[in-house]
Amino acid sequence: MHDDELAIDLHLVRRLVKRSFPQYADLGLAPLATSGSSNAMFRLGDELLVRLPRQPGGSGSIEKEATWLPRMAAALSVPVPEVVGVGAPDVDYPETWSVTRWIDGQPPSVPWSSSTGCSSHELALDLAEVVRELGALEVPCGAEDDPALRWYRGGTLSELDDDFREWIDDCRGLAGLDLDLDRALAVWDLALASEADRESSTGWYHGDLFAENLLVRDGRLAAVLDFGGLGVGDETVDLAVAWEVLDAPGREVFFDALDADEGARLRSMGWALAIALMTFPYYWHTLPGRCVARRAMAAAVLSEGLPSA
């Protein structure tokens, strides 16, 4: 998946668990059928999950979660992973890794499917509540300047303008993508224009609030996962979730619940397009499932009428 990906297999994880958490050494261990691009994940017994960074330098996100997840758990109305323990680098594996509690649920379907008999109305309200709760959480003194809590996704769209145009060019060569990239540029320009007269905002954001990091049960949000991208900055990036996991009525519920104005909606469209288009050239062959979801997200944005900024 990555050129610098670390070698991680069942034998390695078993050795790491045995050395750092001997009390769990006899539990069953199996790789998850689907793992993320940042961490390899293994089910440990019935109640635990092992997460190991796939690339050098990935320890930072593990350590960030160990520090901040207890605070997020207290602030959010839905469950988040509980860190049971953090393992140190060992047996030729160079990164910090973690063991968390297992949470039951399934990622939401992308695009939203009514086959479950549920509308996305309730999920939209649940997601809006998470975004609102994160935004209401006090930012501790100094957190805004903490490098571990700064990420491009908490910045402005204008900072990504050159990159976005390169991603557009890269995507023109992808057979089967079938997206109107000229329209994507038009939406992007409107999103950029909406930033011009906007005051900067500073608050907590999840940074990767997409289907892969959500669990649902019976149409309701059951958990928010993977806080490795947690940061302090402009929270608008988290609004992009509406374009991936909600249908059109659900998006209206979501934006109305957040009292989002036209500019915020445009910027959410810009973030959704940016995150989709950066995904395709990098993961086109290695993570086809993610590309399908990101294509659905981009298509939802491009099907929207274009308001003026």
N, C-alpha and C positions, 0 to 999 in steps of 0.2 A: 504493500500500500504506500510506503514511503521509502525513499532511497536509503535513508539512515535508520530504518526500522530495526529495533532490537530483537534478538532471537528469544522468543517466549514460547514455551511448550508446557505440557502437563507435568513432565518430570521436573522442570525448573520450578514451577509454582508449588508442586508438592514439597520440594526441598525447602523453599522459602517459608512456607507455612509451618513446616515441622520445626525449623530453627527459630522462627520469631514467635509462633503461636502454637507451642507443642500441645496445648489443650484441645486444639482442633485437628491434630495430625491424623486422627483415625476417621474423620468425616469424609464422606464421598466428595469427589472433586471432578468437575467436568466443565469444559469450555462452553460458553453460551453459543447458541446457534448463530446469533448476530451480536457483534461487538462494535463499539464505536471506532472512529478513526484515531482518537487520542489515547484510548486505553483498551488493552485486552482484558476481557472479563471472564471469570470462572465462577460457577456456582459451587459453594462450599457447604455441604450438608443441605438442610432444608431452609435454613434461616439466614445464611450469610452469603456474601459476594466478595470476591477478590478482584481488585482493579489494579492493573499495572500499566504505567505509561509505555507507549509503543516506541517513543523516540527519546534520544538524549535530551536532558533538560526538562523532562516532563514532571520531575519531582515537585516543581513549584506549584502546580495545580493541585496535587495531592495534599501538600502542606497547607495551601490556602483553604481547601475544604475542611481540613482538620481544625483550622483556626476559626473559620467563620460559619460553618454549618450549624453549630449549636445556636448561634444568634439568629440565623435564618429560620431554624426550626421554631424558635420562640415567636418569631414575627409573622410567619405565614400560616394561613388557615388550612393548608394541605400538607401532608407529610413530605419530608425531604430525607435523603439518606442519613442514617446515623452511623458515624464513624466509630467502629468498635475498637480499632487499633491501627497504628501506622507501622509498617515494617521498614527496616533500614536496608540499604543496599547490601547484598550478600551473594554468595555462591555465583560470582561472575555477573550478576545482574546489577547495573550501576545506579539504579534509581530508587527513590522512596516509593512505596506502594501502600495500599490500604485494604482493610477488611471493613465492609459495611453491612448493615442489616439488609436482608432481602425484603423487597416490597412487591406484593402481588399486583398485577395489572397488565394491560396491554397498551402499546403505543396506539394513538388514534390513527384511523385510516386516513390516507392521503391519496387523492382528495377525499373530502368528507363523504362518507357513504351513509345513506339512510336505510341500508339493509338491516341495521340493528333495530329499526323501529323507533329510533330516537332522532330528534332534530339536534342541531348543534347549539341551540339556544342556551341550554344549561352549561355546556362546556364553555361557551363564549363568556358567560357571566363568571364562571370559575376562573378563567384565564385573566379576565379583567381585574378580578379581585387580587390575584397574585401580583399583577403589575402594579396595582394601586398600593398594596401592602409593602412591596419593595420600595416604591417611591416615597412612602411615608416613613420609612425606617431612617432614624437619625444617622447621619454620616459622622463618625467620630473624628475628633480633631486630628489632623495629619493624614487621614485615610486618603484624601484626594491627591496627596503627593506620594503615596506609597507605590513604588513601581509595580508591585505585585497586583495592584488593583487598577492599573491603567492598561487599556487595550484599545486598539483602533476602533472597536465597535462601540466605545463610549465617546468617540470623537464626532466629527462632522462628516457629512457626505462629501463636502468639497475637498477634503483631504484625500479622498479616494478617486477623484475625478480622472486623473491620468490612468490609474489602474483600471478603472471601469471601462474606459475606452479601449484599453489593451485586451481586457476580457472579451469585449464585444468582438474584436478582430479575431481572437483565438476561437471563439465560438462559431464564427462563420465557416470554419473548416470542419465542423463536427457533423458527420452524416447522421441524419435521423433526429437531430435536435428539434427542428420544425418549430421555431419561435420567430416572431416578427422582431428582429433585432433593431430595425430602424425605429419601430414604435417604442422599443425599450429605451433607446436613446432619447426619444421625445419625452417619455415619462421621467427619465433621469434628469433632464434639463429642467423640467417643472419642479422636481423635488429639490434640486439645487437652488432654484430661484426662491423657493419657500423658506430657505435658510437666511436669506439676505437681511430681513428686518426682524429676525427672531433673537431674543435675548438668550444667552447661554444658560443651560440647565445643568445642575449637578445633583445626582442622586445615585442610589444603588440600581444596578441593572444585572440581570442574569447573564445576558450576552449570548446565550445559545438556546433560547427558548423556542425550540422546534420539536417536531413530533418524536424524534429519536430520544429526546430527553423528557418526555411526558408519559405518564401512565394514566389510563382511564379504566373505569369500571362502570358498566351500565350507563354509559354516556356522560358520566361525570368525571371530573379531574380527580385522580386518586393520588398522584404524587408528581413532584418536579425533581428531576435528577440532574446529575453532572453540573456542579457549580464551579468547574474549573475556569470558566470564563467570567465569573463574578467580578464586577468592577464598580468603580465610582466614576460617573461622568454623565453623558446625555443618555437618558433612559429610552429614547425613541426606538432604538434598535429592537427592544422587546415587543414593540407593536407589530413587527413583521410576522409574528406567529399567526396573526389573523388570516394572512394570505395563504398559509400552508394548511392549517388544520380546520378551518371553518368554511362553511358554505356562505353564499352571498348574504342570506338573512342573518346568519350568525355573526358575520363581520359587522353588520349594522348594529346588532346588539352589543358587540364588543366595544366599538368606537363610541357608541352612545353612553355605555356604562362608564367609560373613561372621560366623557365630555371632551373628546378629541376634536379639535377644529380641523378645518380643511388642510392647513399646513402640516399638522401632525400626521394626518392621513397620507398626504403626499410623501412625506419623509419616510413613513413606514413602507410605502410602495418602493421608494428608492432603496431602502435597506433590503427589502425582499429581493429586488432585482440584483443588487450587488452580491448578496450572499449566494443566490442561485448561480449567477454567471461566473463567479470565481470557482464554484464547485465543478462545473462541467469539464473544463480542460484538465483539471487535476485528477478527478475521480471517475472519469468517463468509463474507464475499463476496470477499475478496481472496486468501486462501490456503486454498481448500477442501481441498487435500491435507493440510495441517497439521491442519485441523479434523477430518478423517476419522481421522487418527492419534490425535489427542487424545481423540476420542470413544471410540475403541477402548480407550485407556488408562483413561478414566473408567469405561467399562463393565466392564473387568476388575476394577477396585476394587470396584464396586458388586455384582459377582457373588460376591464373597468373603463368607464367613460373618463375622458381627460378634462379635469377641471382646470381653471386658470389658477396660477400660484397666488 
